[in-house]
């Protein structure tokens, strides 16, 4: 993306949320947005803005635009914590009954969480406290993956 395209994006965002950029801080605002979005495709960001204008009541920060754009590009939509717990329980229950084939539709992040909880030893988790332990670990795994995915290119 060029700096001219970025200026148009920032201006569009401010106009869409009926906000004005203080003329004395214009350079600071554009520089802040450039630092976060410079390595993304202009058209992808425009599509993200279309979505955000419809669904969000508050003007997004540059990081929110970056995350949503990258999530859309990569199809990133990990299961919610409760969905991850349900997938985990399916794995554990089928392993305990001897019917686990490994072919269930288990998200890779759930599998990674199980691995970090001790592999098949974690299948004994089943109480409310255990569920919270699983969810906490799952959130750590998701956060780590998101951090990798949303990294800002230094080039």
TIRO-2110 file (N, C-alpha, C; in Angstrom, 1 decimal):
// TIRO-2110
0.8, -1.2, 0.0, N, 1, A
0.0, 0.0, 0.0, CA, 1, A
0.9, 1.2, 0.0, C, 1, A
0.4, 2.2, -0.7, N, 2, A
1.2, 3.5, -0.7, CA, 2, A
0.7, 4.4, 0.4, C, 2, A
1.5, 5.4, 0.7, N, 3, A
1.1, 6.4, 1.7, CA, 3, A
-0.1, 7.1, 1.3, C, 3, A
-0.3, 7.4, 0.0, N, 4, A
-1.5, 8.1, -0.4, CA, 4, A
-2.7, 7.2, -0.2, C, 4, A
-2.6, 5.9, -0.5, N, 5, A
-3.7, 5.0, -0.2, CA, 5, A
-4.1, 5.0, 1.3, C, 5, A
-3.0, 5.0, 2.1, N, 6, A
-3.3, 5.0, 3.6, CA, 6, A
-4.0, 6.3, 4.0, C, 6, A
-3.6, 7.4, 3.5, N, 7, A
-4.3, 8.7, 3.8, CA, 7, A
-5.7, 8.6, 3.5, C, 7, A
-6.0, 8.0, 2.3, N, 8, A
-7.4, 7.8, 1.9, CA, 8, A
-8.2, 6.9, 2.8, C, 8, A
-7.5, 5.8, 3.3, N, 9, A
-8.2, 4.9, 4.2, CA, 9, A
-8.4, 5.6, 5.6, C, 9, A
-7.5, 6.3, 6.1, N, 10, A
-7.6, 7.0, 7.4, CA, 10, A
-8.7, 8.0, 7.3, C, 10, A
-8.7, 8.8, 6.2, N, 11, A
-9.8, 9.8, 6.0, CA, 11, A
-11.1, 9.1, 5.9, C, 11, A
-11.2, 8.0, 5.2, N, 12, A
-12.5, 7.3, 5.1, CA, 12, A
-13.0, 6.8, 6.4, C, 12, A
-12.1, 6.3, 7.2, N, 13, A
-12.5, 5.8, 8.5, CA, 13, A
-13.0, 6.9, 9.4, C, 13, A
-12.3, 8.0, 9.4, N, 14, A
-12.7, 9.2, 10.2, CA, 14, A
-14.1, 9.7, 9.7, C, 14, A
-14.2, 9.8, 8.4, N, 15, A
-15.5, 10.3, 7.8, CA, 15, A
-16.7, 9.3, 8.1, C, 15, A
-16.4, 8.0, 8.1, N, 16, A
-17.4, 7.0, 8.3, CA, 16, A
-18.0, 7.1, 9.7, C, 16, A
-17.1, 7.5, 10.7, N, 17, A
-17.5, 7.6, 12.1, CA, 17, A
-17.7, 9.0, 12.5, C, 17, A
-17.9, 9.9, 11.5, N, 18, A
-18.1, 11.3, 11.7, CA, 18, A
-17.1, 11.9, 12.7, C, 18, A
-15.9, 11.7, 12.4, N, 19, A
-14.8, 12.2, 13.3, CA, 19, A
-13.9, 13.1, 12.4, C, 19, A
-13.3, 14.1, 13.0, N, 20, A
-12.4, 14.9, 12.3, CA, 20, A
-11.0, 14.7, 12.8, C, 20, A
-10.0, 14.8, 12.0, N, 21, A
-8.6, 14.7, 12.4, CA, 21, A
-8.2, 16.2, 12.7, C, 21, A
-7.6, 16.4, 13.8, N, 22, A
-7.1, 17.7, 14.2, CA, 22, A
-6.0, 18.0, 13.2, C, 22, A
-6.1, 19.1, 12.5, N, 23, A
-5.1, 19.5, 11.5, CA, 23, A
-3.6, 19.5, 12.1, C, 23, A
-3.5, 19.9, 13.3, N, 24, A
-2.2, 20.0, 13.9, CA, 24, A
-1.6, 18.6, 14.3, C, 24, A
-2.5, 17.6, 14.3, N, 25, A
-2.0, 16.2, 14.6, CA, 25, A
-2.1, 15.3, 13.4, C, 25, A
-2.4, 15.8, 12.3, N, 26, A
-2.6, 15.0, 11.1, CA, 26, A
-1.4, 14.1, 10.8, C, 26, A
-0.2, 14.6, 10.8, N, 27, A
0.9, 13.8, 10.5, CA, 27, A
1.1, 12.7, 11.5, C, 27, A
0.9, 12.9, 12.8, N, 28, A
1.0, 11.9, 13.8, CA, 28, A
-0.1, 10.8, 13.6, C, 28, A
-1.3, 11.2, 13.3, N, 29, A
-2.3, 10.2, 13.0, CA, 29, A
-2.0, 9.3, 11.9, C, 29, A
-1.6, 9.9, 10.7, N, 30, A
-1.3, 9.1, 9.6, CA, 30, A
-0.1, 8.2, 9.8, C, 30, A
0.9, 8.8, 10.5, N, 31, A
2.1, 7.9, 10.9, CA, 31, A
1.7, 6.7, 11.7, C, 31, A
0.8, 7.0, 12.7, N, 32, A
0.4, 5.9, 13.6, CA, 32, A
-0.3, 4.8, 12.8, C, 32, A
-1.2, 5.2, 11.9, N, 33, A
-1.9, 4.2, 11.1, CA, 33, A
-1.0, 3.5, 10.1, C, 33, A
0.0, 4.3, 9.6, N, 34, A
0.9, 3.7, 8.6, CA, 34, A
1.8, 2.6, 9.3, C, 34, A
2.2, 2.9, 10.5, N, 35, A
3.0, 1.9, 11.2, CA, 35, A
2.3, 0.5, 11.4, C, 35, A
1.0, 0.6, 11.5, N, 36, A
0.3, -0.7, 11.8, CA, 36, A
-0.2, -1.3, 10.5, C, 36, A
-0.5, -0.5, 9.5, N, 37, A
-1.2, -1.1, 8.3, CA, 37, A
-0.4, -1.1, 7.0, C, 37, A
0.9, -0.6, 7.1, N, 38, A
1.6, -0.4, 5.8, CA, 38, A
1.8, -1.7, 5.0, C, 38, A
1.9, -2.8, 5.6, N, 39, A
2.2, -4.1, 4.9, CA, 39, A
1.0, -4.8, 4.4, C, 39, A
-0.2, -4.2, 4.6, N, 40, A
-1.4, -4.9, 4.1, CA, 40, A
-1.9, -4.3, 2.8, C, 40, A
-2.7, -5.1, 2.1, N, 41, A
-3.3, -4.7, 0.8, CA, 41, A
-4.4, -3.7, 1.0, C, 41, A
-4.3, -2.6, 0.2, N, 42, A
-5.3, -1.6, 0.2, CA, 42, A
-6.7, -2.1, 0.1, C, 42, A
-7.0, -2.9, -0.9, N, 43, A
-8.3, -3.5, -1.2, CA, 43, A
-8.8, -4.3, -0.1, C, 43, A
-7.9, -5.1, 0.6, N, 44, A
-8.4, -5.9, 1.7, CA, 44, A
-8.8, -5.0, 2.9, C, 44, A
-8.1, -3.9, 3.1, N, 45, A
-8.4, -3.0, 4.2, CA, 45, A
-9.8, -2.3, 3.9, C, 45, A
-10.0, -2.0, 2.6, N, 46, A
-11.3, -1.3, 2.2, CA, 46, A
-12.4, -2.3, 2.5, C, 46, A
-12.3, -3.6, 2.2, N, 47, A
-13.3, -4.5, 2.5, CA, 47, A
-13.6, -4.6, 4.0, C, 47, A
-12.5, -4.6, 4.8, N, 48, A
-12.6, -4.6, 6.2, CA, 48, A
-13.4, -3.4, 6.7, C, 48, A
-13.1, -2.3, 6.2, N, 49, A
-13.8, -1.0, 6.6, CA, 49, A
-15.3, -1.2, 6.3, C, 49, A
-15.6, -1.7, 5.1, N, 50, A
-17.0, -1.9, 4.8, CA, 50, A
-17.7, -2.7, 5.9, C, 50, A
-17.1, -3.8, 6.3, N, 51, A
-17.6, -4.6, 7.4, CA, 51, A
-17.8, -3.9, 8.7, C, 51, A
-16.7, -3.2, 9.1, N, 52, A
-16.7, -2.5, 10.3, CA, 52, A
-17.7, -1.4, 10.4, C, 52, A
-17.9, -0.7, 9.3, N, 53, A
-18.9, 0.4, 9.2, CA, 53, A
-20.3, -0.2, 9.5, C, 53, A
-20.6, -1.3, 9.1, N, 54, A
-21.9, -1.9, 9.2, CA, 54, A
-22.1, -2.5, 10.6, C, 54, A
-21.0, -3.1, 11.2, N, 55, A
-21.2, -3.9, 12.4, CA, 55, A
-20.7, -3.1, 13.7, C, 55, A
-19.9, -2.1, 13.6, N, 56, A
-19.3, -1.5, 14.8, CA, 56, A
-19.8, -0.1, 15.0, C, 56, A
-20.2, 0.2, 16.2, N, 57, A
-20.7, 1.5, 16.6, CA, 57, A
-19.5, 2.5, 16.9, C, 57, A
-18.3, 2.0, 17.1, N, 58, A
-17.2, 2.8, 17.5, CA, 58, A
-16.2, 2.8, 16.4, C, 58, A
-15.5, 3.9, 16.3, N, 59, A
-14.4, 4.0, 15.3, CA, 59, A
-13.3, 3.0, 15.7, C, 59, A
-12.8, 2.2, 14.8, N, 60, A
-11.8, 1.2, 15.1, CA, 60, A
-10.4, 1.9, 15.2, C, 60, A
-9.6, 1.3, 16.0, N, 61, A
-8.2, 1.7, 16.1, CA, 61, A
-7.5, 0.9, 15.0, C, 61, A
-6.2, 1.3, 14.7, N, 62, A
-5.5, 0.7, 13.6, CA, 62, A
-5.3, -0.8, 13.9, C, 62, A
-5.1, -1.2, 15.1, N, 63, A
-4.9, -2.6, 15.4, CA, 63, A
-6.1, -3.4, 15.1, C, 63, A
-7.3, -2.9, 15.4, N, 64, A
-8.5, -3.6, 15.1, CA, 64, A
-8.7, -3.8, 13.6, C, 64, A
-8.4, -2.8, 12.8, N, 65, A
-8.5, -2.9, 11.4, CA, 65, A
-7.5, -4.0, 10.9, C, 65, A
-6.3, -4.0, 11.4, N, 66, A
-5.2, -5.0, 11.1, CA, 66, A
-5.7, -6.4, 11.4, C, 66, A
-6.2, -6.6, 12.6, N, 67, A
-6.6, -7.9, 13.0, CA, 67, A
-7.8, -8.4, 12.1, C, 67, A
-8.8, -7.6, 11.9, N, 68, A
-9.9, -8.0, 11.1, CA, 68, A
-9.5, -8.3, 9.7, C, 68, A
-8.6, -7.5, 9.1, N, 69, A
-8.2, -7.7, 7.8, CA, 69, A
-7.4, -9.0, 7.7, C, 69, A
-6.5, -9.3, 8.6, N, 70, A
-5.7, -10.5, 8.5, CA, 70, A
-6.6, -11.7, 8.8, C, 70, A
-7.5, -11.6, 9.7, N, 71, A
-8.4, -12.7, 10.0, CA, 71, A
-9.2, -13.1, 8.8, C, 71, A
-9.7, -12.1, 8.1, N, 72, A
-10.5, -12.3, 6.9, CA, 72, A
-9.6, -13.0, 5.8, C, 72, A
-8.4, -12.5, 5.6, N, 73, A
-7.5, -13.0, 4.6, CA, 73, A
-7.2, -14.5, 4.8, C, 73, A
-6.9, -14.8, 6.1, N, 74, A
-6.5, -16.2, 6.5, CA, 74, A
-7.7, -17.1, 6.9, C, 74, A
-8.9, -16.5, 6.9, N, 75, A
-10.0, -17.3, 7.4, CA, 75, A
-9.9, -17.7, 8.8, C, 75, A
-9.2, -16.9, 9.6, N, 76, A
-9.0, -17.2, 11.0, CA, 76, A
-10.2, -17.0, 11.9, C, 76, A
-10.8, -18.1, 12.3, N, 77, A
-11.9, -18.0, 13.2, CA, 77, A
-11.8, -19.2, 14.1, C, 77, A
-11.0, -19.1, 15.1, N, 78, A
-10.8, -20.3, 16.0, CA, 78, A
-12.1, -20.5, 16.8, C, 78, A
-12.3, -21.7, 17.3, N, 79, A
-13.5, -22.0, 18.1, CA, 79, A
-13.5, -21.1, 19.3, C, 79, A
-14.7, -20.8, 19.8, N, 80, A
-14.8, -20.1, 21.1, CA, 80, A
-14.3, -21.1, 22.2, C, 80, A
-14.1, -20.5, 23.3, N, 81, A
-13.6, -21.4, 24.4, CA, 81, A
-14.5, -22.5, 24.7, C, 81, A
-15.8, -22.2, 24.7, N, 82, A
-16.8, -23.3, 25.0, CA, 82, A
-16.8, -24.3, 23.9, C, 82, A
-16.7, -23.9, 22.6, N, 83, A
-16.7, -24.8, 21.5, CA, 83, A
-15.4, -25.7, 21.6, C, 83, A
-14.3, -25.1, 22.0, N, 84, A
-13.1, -25.8, 22.2, CA, 84, A
-13.2, -26.9, 23.3, C, 84, A
-13.9, -26.5, 24.4, N, 85, A
-14.1, -27.5, 25.5, CA, 85, A
-15.0, -28.6, 25.0, C, 85, A
-16.0, -28.3, 24.2, N, 86, A
-16.9, -29.4, 23.6, CA, 86, A
-16.1, -30.3, 22.7, C, 86, A
-15.2, -29.8, 21.9, N, 87, A
-14.4, -30.6, 21.0, CA, 87, A
-13.5, -31.5, 21.9, C, 87, A
-12.9, -30.9, 22.9, N, 88, A
-12.0, -31.6, 23.8, CA, 88, A
-12.8, -32.8, 24.5, C, 88, A
-14.0, -32.5, 24.9, N, 89, A
-14.8, -33.5, 25.6, CA, 89, A
-15.2, -34.7, 24.6, C, 89, A
-15.4, -34.3, 23.3, N, 90, A
-15.6, -35.4, 22.3, CA, 90, A
-14.4, -36.2, 22.2, C, 90, A
-13.2, -35.6, 22.2, N, 91, A
-11.9, -36.4, 22.1, CA, 91, A
-11.8, -37.3, 23.3, C, 91, A
-12.0, -36.7, 24.5, N, 92, A
-11.8, -37.5, 25.7, CA, 92, A
-12.8, -38.6, 25.9, C, 92, A
-14.1, -38.3, 25.6, N, 93, A
-15.2, -39.3, 25.7, CA, 93, A
-14.9, -40.5, 24.7, C, 93, A
-14.6, -40.1, 23.5, N, 94, A
-14.4, -41.2, 22.5, CA, 94, A
-13.1, -42.0, 22.8, C, 94, A
-12.1, -41.4, 23.4, N, 95, A
-10.9, -42.1, 23.9, CA, 95, A
-11.2, -43.1, 25.0, C, 95, A
-12.1, -42.6, 25.9, N, 96, A
-12.5, -43.4, 27.1, CA, 96, A
-13.3, -44.6, 26.7, C, 96, A
-14.1, -44.5, 25.6, N, 97, A
-14.9, -45.6, 25.1, CA, 97, A
-14.2, -46.4, 24.1, C, 97, A
-13.0, -46.0, 23.7, N, 98, A
-12.3, -46.8, 22.7, CA, 98, A
-12.7, -46.6, 21.3, C, 98, A
-13.4, -45.5, 21.1, N, 99, A
-13.9, -45.2, 19.7, CA, 99, A
-13.2, -44.1, 19.1, C, 99, A
-12.2, -43.5, 19.7, N, 100, A
-11.5, -42.4, 19.1, CA, 100, A
-10.6, -42.8, 18.0, C, 100, A
-10.9, -42.2, 16.8, N, 101, A
-10.1, -42.6, 15.6, CA, 101, A
-9.2, -41.4, 15.2, C, 101, A
-9.3, -40.3, 15.8, N, 102, A
-8.5, -39.1, 15.5, CA, 102, A
-9.0, -38.4, 14.2, C, 102, A
-10.1, -38.9, 13.7, N, 103, A
-10.7, -38.2, 12.5, CA, 103, A
-11.8, -37.2, 12.8, C, 103, A
-12.1, -37.0, 14.1, N, 104, A
-13.2, -36.1, 14.4, CA, 104, A
-12.7, -34.7, 14.0, C, 104, A
-13.7, -33.8, 13.8, N, 105, A
-13.4, -32.5, 13.4, CA, 105, A
-12.9, -31.6, 14.6, C, 105, A
-11.7, -31.9, 14.9, N, 106, A
-11.1, -31.2, 16.1, CA, 106, A
-10.2, -30.1, 15.6, C, 106, A
-10.4, -28.9, 16.0, N, 107, A
-9.6, -27.8, 15.5, CA, 107, A
-8.1, -28.0, 16.0, C, 107, A
-7.1, -27.6, 15.2, N, 108, A
-5.7, -27.8, 15.5, CA, 108, A
-5.4, -27.0, 16.9, C, 108, A
-6.0, -25.9, 17.2, N, 109, A
-5.7, -25.2, 18.4, CA, 109, A
-6.2, -26.0, 19.6, C, 109, A
-7.3, -26.8, 19.5, N, 110, A
-7.7, -27.6, 20.5, CA, 110, A
-6.7, -28.8, 20.7, C, 110, A
-6.3, -29.3, 19.6, N, 111, A
-5.2, -30.4, 19.7, CA, 111, A
-4.0, -29.9, 20.4, C, 111, A
-3.6, -28.6, 20.0, N, 112, A
-2.4, -28.1, 20.7, CA, 112, A
-2.6, -27.8, 22.1, C, 112, A
-3.8, -27.4, 22.5, N, 113, A
-4.1, -27.2, 24.0, CA, 113, A
-4.0, -28.6, 24.7, C, 113, A
-4.5, -29.6, 24.1, N, 114, A
-4.4, -30.9, 24.7, CA, 114, A
-3.0, -31.3, 24.9, C, 114, A
-2.2, -31.1, 23.9, N, 115, A
-0.8, -31.4, 23.9, CA, 115, A
-0.1, -30.7, 25.1, C, 115, A
-0.4, -29.4, 25.2, N, 116, A
0.2, -28.6, 26.3, CA, 116, A
-0.3, -28.9, 27.7, C, 116, A
-1.5, -29.6, 27.7, N, 117, A
-2.0, -30.0, 29.0, CA, 117, A
-1.6, -31.4, 29.4, C, 117, A
-0.7, -32.0, 28.6, N, 118, A
-0.2, -33.3, 29.0, CA, 118, A
-0.7, -34.4, 28.1, C, 118, A
-1.2, -34.1, 26.9, N, 119, A
-1.6, -35.1, 25.9, CA, 119, A
-2.8, -35.9, 26.4, C, 119, A
-2.8, -37.2, 26.2, N, 120, A
-4.0, -38.0, 26.6, CA, 120, A
-4.2, -38.0, 28.1, C, 120, A
-3.2, -37.6, 28.9, N, 121, A
-3.4, -37.5, 30.4, CA, 121, A
-4.5, -36.5, 30.7, C, 121, A
-4.6, -35.5, 29.8, N, 122, A
-5.6, -34.4, 30.1, CA, 122, A
-7.0, -34.9, 29.9, C, 122, A
-7.2, -36.0, 29.3, N, 123, A
-8.6, -36.5, 29.0, CA, 123, A
-9.3, -36.8, 30.3, C, 123, A
-8.6, -36.8, 31.5, N, 124, A
-9.3, -36.9, 32.7, CA, 124, A
-9.9, -35.6, 33.2, C, 124, A
-9.7, -34.5, 32.6, N, 125, A
-10.3, -33.3, 33.0, CA, 125, A
-11.8, -33.3, 32.6, C, 125, A
-12.6, -33.0, 33.7, N, 126, A
-14.0, -33.0, 33.4, CA, 126, A
-14.9, -32.2, 34.3, C, 126, A
-14.3, -31.7, 35.4, N, 127, A
-15.1, -30.9, 36.4, CA, 127, A
-15.1, -29.4, 35.9, C, 127, A
-15.9, -28.6, 36.6, N, 128, A
-15.9, -27.2, 36.3, CA, 128, A
-14.6, -26.5, 36.4, C, 128, A
-13.8, -26.9, 37.5, N, 129, A
-12.5, -26.4, 37.6, CA, 129, A
-11.6, -26.8, 36.5, C, 129, A
-11.7, -28.1, 36.1, N, 130, A
-10.9, -28.6, 35.0, CA, 130, A
-11.2, -27.8, 33.7, C, 130, A
-12.5, -27.6, 33.5, N, 131, A
-12.9, -26.8, 32.3, CA, 131, A
-12.3, -25.5, 32.3, C, 131, A
-12.2, -24.8, 33.4, N, 132, A
-11.6, -23.5, 33.5, CA, 132, A
-10.1, -23.6, 33.2, C, 132, A
-9.4, -24.6, 33.7, N, 133, A
-8.0, -24.9, 33.4, CA, 133, A
-7.8, -25.0, 31.9, C, 133, A
-8.7, -25.9, 31.3, N, 134, A
-8.6, -26.1, 29.9, CA, 134, A
-8.8, -24.7, 29.1, C, 134, A
-9.8, -24.0, 29.5, N, 135, A
-10.1, -22.7, 28.8, CA, 135, A
-9.0, -21.7, 29.0, C, 135, A
-8.4, -21.7, 30.1, N, 136, A
-7.2, -20.8, 30.3, CA, 136, A
-6.1, -21.1, 29.4, C, 136, A
-5.8, -22.4, 29.4, N, 137, A
-4.7, -22.9, 28.5, CA, 137, A
-5.1, -22.7, 27.0, C, 137, A
-6.3, -22.9, 26.7, N, 138, A
-6.7, -22.7, 25.3, CA, 138, A
-6.6, -21.2, 24.9, C, 138, A
-6.9, -20.4, 25.8, N, 139, A
-6.8, -18.9, 25.5, CA, 139, A
-5.4, -18.5, 25.3, C, 139, A
-4.5, -19.1, 26.1, N, 140, A
-3.0, -18.9, 25.9, CA, 140, A
-2.6, -19.3, 24.5, C, 140, A
-3.0, -20.5, 24.1, N, 141, A
-2.7, -21.0, 22.8, CA, 141, A
-3.2, -20.1, 21.7, C, 141, A
-4.5, -19.7, 21.8, N, 142, A
-5.1, -18.8, 20.8, CA, 142, A
-4.3, -17.5, 20.7, C, 142, A
-4.0, -16.9, 21.9, N, 143, A
-3.3, -15.6, 21.9, CA, 143, A
-1.9, -15.7, 21.3, C, 143, A
-1.3, -16.8, 21.5, N, 144, A
0.1, -17.0, 20.9, CA, 144, A
0.0, -17.1, 19.4, C, 144, A
-1.0, -17.8, 18.9, N, 145, A
-1.2, -18.0, 17.5, CA, 145, A
-1.6, -16.6, 16.9, C, 145, A
-2.5, -15.9, 17.5, N, 146, A
-2.9, -14.6, 17.0, CA, 146, A
-1.7, -13.6, 17.0, C, 146, A
-0.9, -13.7, 18.0, N, 147, A
0.3, -12.8, 18.0, CA, 147, A
1.1, -13.1, 16.8, C, 147, A
1.4, -14.3, 16.5, N, 148, A
2.1, -14.7, 15.3, CA, 148, A
1.5, -14.2, 14.0, C, 148, A
0.2, -14.5, 13.9, N, 149, A
-0.6, -14.1, 12.7, CA, 149, A
-0.6, -12.6, 12.5, C, 149, A
-0.8, -11.9, 13.5, N, 150, A
-1.0, -10.4, 13.4, CA, 150, A
0.3, -9.6, 13.4, C, 150, A
1.4, -10.3, 13.4, N, 151, A
2.7, -9.5, 13.5, CA, 151, A
2.8, -8.5, 12.4, C, 151, A
3.5, -7.4, 12.7, N, 152, A
3.7, -6.3, 11.8, CA, 152, A
5.0, -6.5, 11.1, C, 152, A
5.0, -6.5, 9.8, N, 153, A
6.2, -6.6, 9.0, CA, 153, A
7.1, -5.4, 9.2, C, 153, A
8.4, -5.6, 9.3, N, 154, A
9.3, -4.5, 9.6, CA, 154, A
9.9, -4.0, 8.3, C, 154, A
9.5, -4.6, 7.2, N, 155, A
10.0, -4.2, 5.9, CA, 155, A
9.3, -3.0, 5.3, C, 155, A
END
